[in-house]
Amino acid sequence: MLTAREPLSLAPAVAEVFETVKRRNPGELEFHRAVHEVLEIVAPVVERHPEYVEAKLLERICEPERQIIFRVPWTDDRGQVHVNRGYRVEFNSALGPYKGGLRFAPNVTASIVKFLGFEQVFKNALTGMPIGGGKGGADFDPKGRSDGEIMRFCQSFMTELHRHLGEHTDVPAGDAGVGERELGFLFGQYKRITNRYESGVLTGKGIAWGGSQVRPEATGYGTVYFVEEMLRMRDTSFDGRTVVVSGSGNVAVHAIEKAQQLGARVVACSDSSGFVHDADGIDVELLKEVKFVERARISAYAERRGSRATFVPEGCVWDVDCEIALPCATQNELDEEHARRLIERGLIAVGEGANMPCTAEAVKLFREAGVAFGPGKAANAGGVATSALEMQQNASRDSWTFEYTERRLLEIMRSIHATCYETAEEYGMPGDYLAGANIAGFVRVADAMLALGLI
């Protein structure tokens, strides 16, 4: 169950800020939790920097610069009218233009978008790239919809959103439910309305029309690279390890691919209908065929794989034993009960490929048990980092090779790991990547806000 932990655990310097956030954002539990996690960890930083308190930085950093909510009317293939709600939260632009994905899913709410935008601010700061933080989306479910229906929805969505975007203002990308197809429709409508081929206004585009090599793979690959660095600090690696990955979308599939390239055996993955267990290791090419080409459910993978794989309908993938867990599906999917069981069965590392996929209680257990825990704002930052590389290529009208771009991604993920590791040590919390990520990201944003004055 998702709850925001009581402010009794917060230092006085930040407890009042959290109370204000709860009062101003009633019922938005996902957003409350994201704010609580950051405030809880950055309290020692605030005590070292009285100038942050004087400038009301905590209050300002927890309040989005702009929140946009709009109506999205569209028609289905039968001519029936539907009305959805669209969102864009432009959270913080101290380091650069707002940058963050668009999510199309029926559970998208203001709370979800604000928690994602808040996390994005610090994630983007950790990359070292000149990008601020934002997030958006709609409570639209693309599952089962035709290409024509998705095109009409995307065109209606962009008709409103376009006025808030620009390569120097706000640069969305894809997220859950928004892939290359959706981005194509969105970019086409933006180009049509503005009469500008402004490639840098969206990232995650197709290679043929301004996209970057490695962008589809970046979040999954980056998560694995971050975990590999955590393992290296413990004198081990992915080689020979048993891994479970939740989800079977873009992030999950490429996390599976990279983990197995590094010698791991990924034995399970999932979607909203259940999970598959494949003791021999997931066949990545078959999984790509099923999920990306056929757009089928995960059960189709098990059917094609035959006796080597088992499909468990409506089951939880975290019932499968593993040494390394890579939650890459959605928020709050790995709870306290499963965390405790995985720890008892020999879990050594967790890398969050999704945003806040582990509940607060699960995270607490991992940290207490000494499990290497890579929080989402660090471990899955490879996607947005490669989006920033795509923006660089668009700005210079350039195109890089796959090998060069992947090398840049690896360098960025190693830098993020080093930043988190060294920051945690500096503040007396060695090996605590959650603390290191939150503090390092916060300080970079806070210092930029101070430099820009009261805006």
N, C-alpha and C positions, 0 to 999 in steps of 0.2 A: 504494500500500500504506500502511495506517495504521500509523504508529509514533509512539512518544513519543520526542522528541529527547532525547539524553543530557544529564544534568544538568551536564556539563562547561561548557555555555554559561551556566549559572546562577551568579549571584553567591553567595558563601559564605553570606550572610544568608538565602537562600531554598533553596539546594541541599539542605540537610539536611531541610527540610520536604518537599521533593519526594520524597526517598528514603523518608521515612516514609509518604507517601501511596501510593507504589508497593508498599511492604511490606504495608500494611494492606489494599490493594485489588488483589491479584495478578491479572494478566491483563486488567484493565479498561482497555484501551488508549484508548478514547474519553474516559474520565474522566481518565486520565493526561495526555492531550494538552490537554484544557481547563484543567486545573490548571497545567500547564507554561506555557501561553501567558500566563496571568495572573501567575504568579510571576516569569516572565522580565521582564515589563514593570514590575511594581510594586516591583522591587528598589530603585530609587532613592528611592521613597517611604518604604520601610521604613528606609533609611539616614537620612532626614530626621526620622523619628519614632521615637526609641528607645522611647517608651512603647508602641508597637505590639509591639516585641520582648518587652519586659518582661511584657506581658499575654498573650503567646503567641497573638496575634491571627491570625497566619497559620495556625498549627496548628488553631485553633478554626474559622476560616472555611472550611477545607478539609474539615472533618468535619461531616457532616449532623447536625442536631439529632435527627432521628428517621428511621429507615428501616423501612418496612412492606412485607413480602412475604407474599402470601396465595394460597390456592387458589381457583380460580373454576370450579366444576363447572356444566355446563349441558347441555341436550339439544337435538339438532337436530330437524328436521321429521320424521325417520323414527323418532324416539325413541331414537337412539343417544346415549350419554353421552360428553361430552368434558370434559377437564380442562385448563385454562390456568392461567397464573401471573399474578397481579396485583401491581402495585407502586405505592407512593407514597413518595417521598423528600421529607420536610419539611426543607429544607436550612437555611434561616435566617429567623428572624422578628424580627430587630432593628429593622426598619423598619415592620413591620406583619404581618398574617396571611399565612401561606404562600399564594403565588399562582403558578399555573402550570398548563399544560394536561395532559390525558390523551391518550396516544397508543396506538392499537390497531394493531399491526402485528406480523407474525411475527418480525421481527428485534429486538423489544424485549427488552432484557436489563437487569440491574442496572447495568452500565456505561453503557448508553445513557441510562437514566433519571437516573443520578447526574451525567453530563456535562451533560444538559439542565437539571437542577436547579441545578447550580453556575453555569452561564451565566445562568440565570433570576434568580439573586440580584442580579447586577450590572446586568442589563438592567432589572429592575424599579427598581433604585436610580436609574438614569439618567432614568427617567420623571419623577422628582420626586414621585411619588405614594406614599402611605403603605402600601406593600405589600412583604412579604417574598418569598422565593423558594422554590419547590418544583416538583416534576414527578411524573408518574405514568403509568400505562398498563398494558397487558397484551400478551402475545405471542399475541394473537388476531387472525386475519385476517378482516376484514369483507367482503372481496371475494367476490362470488358467494353470499353468505348472504342468506336471505330476511329480510324485516322481522321476522317472528316469531322467527327464530333470533337476530337481533341484539337484539331486546327481551329474550329470555330470558337472553342473555349479560349484557346491561347490568344487568338486575335482580339476577342473581347477584353481579356485580361490586360493585354498590352495597350489597348486603346486608352485605358485609363492610366496605367502605370507609366507610360512613356514620358509623360511631362515631368516626372521626378527623376529621370535617369540621365546619364551622360558619362563619357569616359573619364571626366574629371570631377564627377559629382557622385554617382552611384552606379556600381557595376555588378549586377546580379550574375549568378551562375545557376547550374542545376543542383538539385538535391533529390530526396526521395520523390519519385513520381515525375521527375523532370529530367529527361535525358536528351540525347542529341536530336531526336525527333521534335520534342516539345520546344527546345531551344531554337530549332530551325524555324518553326512557326512564329515564335516570339520575335526573333530577329527580323524575319520577313515583314512582320507588321510594323515593327519599329522603323525599318528602312522606308516602308511605304508612307508612313505618316510624316516622318521628318524629312524625307527626300535627301538623306545622307547615308552613305555607306560607312558608318561609324563602327568599325569592327570591334573596337575596344569597349563597347558598351555592354557586351555580354561575353562571358567566357564559358568554356566547355563546348564550343562550336565544333562543327565538322571540320576535318583537316582541309577539305577542298574550299572552304569559305571562311578562312581566318582562324581556324582552331590550332591547338598545339599538340604535337606528339606527346604521348605519355599522360595527357590530361585524363582520359578514361581510367587509366591504371593508377593514377597518382595517389589517391586516398588509401587504397588497399595496399599498394606497394610501400607507401610512406609509413603506414602503421606497422608493417612487418620490419621495415628498416629501424624504426624507433625501438621496437621490442628487441631486435637483434643487438642493438647498442646496450640496452639494459642487461641482456644476457651476457654480453661480453664483459661488462663490469663485474659479473659473477663468475667469470672464467668458464662460460659455457656458450651454447649457441642453439639454433633451431635443429641442427643436424641430429637425426635420429629421434627427435621428440614427437610425441603424439599431440595433435592440435585439434581443437574444435572451433569452428567459425559459425556464428549465427548469421542468418540472412543468406540470400543468394542473388542479391542485386549486384550492381557495379562494384561497390566497395568489397563486398564479401568474396566475389569470384576472383578478383585480382589479389586479395589478401591470400586466398587459397593458393593461387598460382605462384606468388612470390615465396610463400612459406615452403612450398614443395620444391621450388628451385633451390632453396637453401638447405634442403635435405630433410625437411619435416614430413610427417605423414598426417594429412588432414583427414579425419575419419567421419566427420559429420558437418552438415550445414542445413539450412532451414528456409521456410517461408511461412506466411501466415496460416497455411493449411496444415503444417506439421514439419517433421524433419526426416532426413535420410541418414542412415548410418551405413558407412561403407568401410569395412575394416581394412580393405586393401589400399585405401586412399582414394579420395575423390578424383574422378576422371574429369579434369578441368575442361578439356575440349568438348566432351559430351555435355557438361553443365552449361557451357557457353551456348551450345546449339539449342538446348532446351529453353534456357532463360532469355537469351538475347535474340535468337532467330525465331523460334517458335512462340516465344512469350507464354510458355506453358507453366503449369504448377510443378513444384519440386517432385511430386509423385511420378511425373513422366520420366524423370531421371532414373528413379528406382526401377520402373518398368523396363526401360531400355537397358539398364545395367544387369538385369536378371537376378540370379540368386546371390550375386556378390553384394547387393545393397538391399537394405530394408527400409521401407517407408513407415513412419509412425504418425498416423493422422492425429492432429491436434495435440501432439506431444511437445514436450519442452526439450530443446536440443541440449540444455545444460544438465540433463540426466545422464549424458554420455561422459565417461571419465576422460580426462586429458591432463597433460602437463602444462599446456599453454592454452589460454582461452582468449579468443579474439571476438568480442561481441560487436557485430557490424550491422545490426538490424535497426533497432529503434530505442527510444529512451525507456529506462526502467524495466529492461527485459531480464536482467540477471539480479535476482533478489537475494536476501540474506540466507534463506534456506539452501538455495543452490550454491551460494558462495561457501557456506560452511561445509557442504558435502564435497565440493571440489577441493577445498583445502585439505580435508581429511584423506582424500584419494591421491594426494601428491601434486597438487597444482603449484607451479613455481612462478608463473608470470601471467599477467593480463594486459592486453593492449586494447584500448577502446577505439574501435574503428568507426563507431557511431557516436552521436552526441549524447552524453549522460546515459549510456545504456545500463550502467550498474547503479542500483539504488544506493542511497546514502549509507544504509546499514551494511550492504555488501562491501562498499568501499572501506568502511571502518574495519571490517573483518580482515580484508586483504592487507591493509596497512599494519594491523596488529599482529598478523601471522607472519609478517616479513615477506609476503609475496611481492615480487616486483610489479608495481602497478603503474601503467602508462595512461594518464588521464586523457580524455578526448581532445582537450584544447592543445595538447602537445602531440599525442600519438597520431591523430588523424589530420594534422595540419598540412600534410603533403598535398592534399587536393587544392586548397586555397593558395598554397605556395606556387603550385604549377599554374594556377589561374593567373597569378601575378606575372609569371614568366610568359604566359600567353599575351597579357597586356603589353609586356615589353616588346614582343614580336610584332604585335599589331601597331604599336606606336612607331616602330622603325621599319614597317613594311617588310619584315624579315620572316624567315622560317627556319627552324632548327631541326637537326636530325633527332631520331628517337634516342640514339646512344648519348648524344650531348645533353639532351633534356633530362634523361634519366640520371646522368651523372650530376647535373645541377640539383635534382631532387634529392639524391643521396647526400650531397654536401649539406643541403638545407636541413634535412632530418638529423644528421649528425650534429649540426650546429645547435638545433633545438634541444637535442638530448644534452649536449654539453652545458647549455645555458641553464636548463632545469637542474641538472646534477650539481653544478657549481653554486647556483643560487641557494639550493637547499642546504648545502654545506655552509655557506656564508651565514645563514640564519640558524645554524645549530640543529638542522634536521637532515643529517646525511642519508642519502638514499631515498628520500621522500619526494618523488617526482610530482605528486599532486601539489605539495607546498611550493616546490621550485617553480612549477609552471605558473601557478597563480601569482606568486610574488613577482617573478620576472616580467610577466605580461602586464601586471598592474603598474609596476614602477615605470616601464617604458611609456605607457599611456599617460600616467599621472604627470611625469616630467614634461611630456609634450603639451599637456593641457596647461600646466603652469607657464610654460614658455609663451603660449598663445594669448594669455591674459583671460580676463573674465568674459567668456563668450559662451 
